[in-house]
């Protein structure tokens, strides 16, 4: 039987890399995003790789539209086996310069979009007592940074929602499985289309990884029970541990250097279109403009896929080292 997978934010960036990874397995994949043109490009890519694609243009902020899409998927492709929540928008701006409407919009897409997708998946998976729900997260779900407050807050909210869902599934004795896959900085088109008030072009906070690294992690989390969270790459592990051990030190460090880390030296175009309220034009694929600076593999992911205990042991040692560093800096 062909596996049926739903991916939100599927038309470009990490979502595009995810659907291409599952296409190689011959999966049937429902592609959800707002822009039909890029969804059709993603469909062509999926089918060229051996998968089958169903295009569903919609905004995940619309709960009714997500529910209707789930009905269409089950009618045309069959029972949903995997639902991957990935759609997001962000705004680069100091908090003091952002209107409330932009906070609301980021929250509706980046957090409530995951809630809507999860509800649609649970409605179908729980009666069958099977299925996998993946919440694509970020190191920023644990540790916020300046200039992306709405996005960071949404990722924190997803983590809180995810933990509640885990407890409820355990209480019910359900065999539906959910995992949050926490990503490092990635080379995606987000940095060309996110709304920004910054004077220079935005960039991922280095080190940067190619989106295929994240797609491989999601694929592994679907195929293997990796537990409640799956931390992808050392920067994610470091952010999670650092927030638990030395949050005040990180506050101070980000206050001094965080702004510069999110910008390049190139001036921003104040007239470029963004994707906050509607899809940005352009034939974007999985990759952004940082290919020459991006890593195409993660040692930590490789270890986690083969020897999980080695990764956990390394994280413990790193945690001890970070606590000592933090203590030294504080003193």
Secondary structure in CASP SS format (residue, H / E / C, confidence):
PFRMAT SS
TARGET T0000
AUTHOR 0000-0000-0000
METHOD secondary structure of the structure
MODEL  1
X C 1.00
X C 1.00
X C 1.00
X E 1.00
X E 1.00
X E 1.00
X E 1.00
X E 1.00
X C 1.00
X C 1.00
X C 1.00
X C 1.00
X H 1.00
X H 1.00
X H 1.00
X H 1.00
X H 1.00
X H 1.00
X H 1.00
X H 1.00
X H 1.00
X H 1.00
X H 1.00
X C 1.00
X C 1.00
X C 1.00
X C 1.00
X E 1.00
X E 1.00
X E 1.00
X E 1.00
X E 1.00
X E 1.00
X C 1.00
X C 1.00
X H 1.00
X H 1.00
X H 1.00
X H 1.00
X H 1.00
X H 1.00
X H 1.00
X H 1.00
X H 1.00
X H 1.00
X H 1.00
X H 1.00
X H 1.00
X C 1.00
X C 1.00
X C 1.00
X E 1.00
X E 1.00
X E 1.00
X E 1.00
X E 1.00
X E 1.00
X C 1.00
X C 1.00
X C 1.00
X C 1.00
X C 1.00
X H 1.00
X H 1.00
X H 1.00
X H 1.00
X H 1.00
X H 1.00
X H 1.00
X H 1.00
X H 1.00
X H 1.00
X H 1.00
X H 1.00
X H 1.00
X H 1.00
X C 1.00
X C 1.00
X C 1.00
X C 1.00
X C 1.00
X E 1.00
X E 1.00
X E 1.00
X E 1.00
X C 1.00
X C 1.00
X C 1.00
X C 1.00
X C 1.00
X E 1.00
X E 1.00
X C 1.00
X C 1.00
X H 1.00
X H 1.00
X H 1.00
X C 1.00
X C 1.00
X H 1.00
X H 1.00
X H 1.00
X H 1.00
X H 1.00
X H 1.00
X H 1.00
X H 1.00
X H 1.00
X H 1.00
X H 1.00
X H 1.00
X H 1.00
X H 1.00
X H 1.00
X H 1.00
X H 1.00
X H 1.00
X H 1.00
X H 1.00
X H 1.00
X H 1.00
X H 1.00
X H 1.00
X H 1.00
X H 1.00
X H 1.00
X H 1.00
X H 1.00
X C 1.00
X C 1.00
X C 1.00
X E 1.00
X E 1.00
X E 1.00
X E 1.00
X E 1.00
X E 1.00
X E 1.00
X H 1.00
X H 1.00
X H 1.00
X C 1.00
X C 1.00
X C 1.00
X C 1.00
X C 1.00
X C 1.00
X C 1.00
X H 1.00
X H 1.00
X H 1.00
X H 1.00
X H 1.00
X H 1.00
X H 1.00
X H 1.00
X H 1.00
X H 1.00
X H 1.00
X H 1.00
X H 1.00
X H 1.00
X H 1.00
X H 1.00
X H 1.00
X H 1.00
X H 1.00
X H 1.00
X H 1.00
X H 1.00
X H 1.00
X H 1.00
X C 1.00
X C 1.00
X C 1.00
X C 1.00
X E 1.00
X E 1.00
X E 1.00
X E 1.00
X E 1.00
X E 1.00
X E 1.00
X C 1.00
X C 1.00
X E 1.00
X E 1.00
X C 1.00
X C 1.00
X H 1.00
X H 1.00
X H 1.00
X H 1.00
X C 1.00
X E 1.00
X E 1.00
X C 1.00
X C 1.00
X C 1.00
X E 1.00
X E 1.00
X E 1.00
X C 1.00
X C 1.00
X C 1.00
X C 1.00
X C 1.00
X E 1.00
X E 1.00
X E 1.00
X H 1.00
X H 1.00
X H 1.00
X H 1.00
X H 1.00
X H 1.00
X H 1.00
X H 1.00
X H 1.00
X H 1.00
X H 1.00
X H 1.00
X H 1.00
X C 1.00
X C 1.00
X C 1.00
X C 1.00
X C 1.00
X E 1.00
X E 1.00
X E 1.00
X C 1.00
X C 1.00
X H 1.00
X H 1.00
X H 1.00
X H 1.00
X H 1.00
X H 1.00
X H 1.00
X H 1.00
X H 1.00
X H 1.00
X H 1.00
X H 1.00
X C 1.00
X H 1.00
X H 1.00
X H 1.00
X H 1.00
X H 1.00
X H 1.00
X H 1.00
X H 1.00
X H 1.00
X H 1.00
X H 1.00
X H 1.00
X H 1.00
X H 1.00
X H 1.00
X C 1.00
X E 1.00
X E 1.00
X E 1.00
X E 1.00
X E 1.00
X C 1.00
X C 1.00
X C 1.00
X C 1.00
X C 1.00
X C 1.00
X C 1.00
X C 1.00
X C 1.00
X C 1.00
X C 1.00
X C 1.00
X C 1.00
X C 1.00
X C 1.00
X C 1.00
X C 1.00
X C 1.00
X C 1.00
X C 1.00
X C 1.00
X C 1.00
X C 1.00
X H 1.00
X H 1.00
X H 1.00
X E 1.00
X E 1.00
X C 1.00
X C 1.00
X C 1.00
X H 1.00
X H 1.00
X H 1.00
X H 1.00
X H 1.00
X H 1.00
X H 1.00
X H 1.00
X C 1.00
X H 1.00
X H 1.00
X H 1.00
X H 1.00
X H 1.00
X H 1.00
X H 1.00
X H 1.00
X H 1.00
X H 1.00
X H 1.00
X H 1.00
X H 1.00
X H 1.00
X H 1.00
X H 1.00
X H 1.00
X H 1.00
X H 1.00
X H 1.00
X H 1.00
X H 1.00
X H 1.00
X C 1.00
END
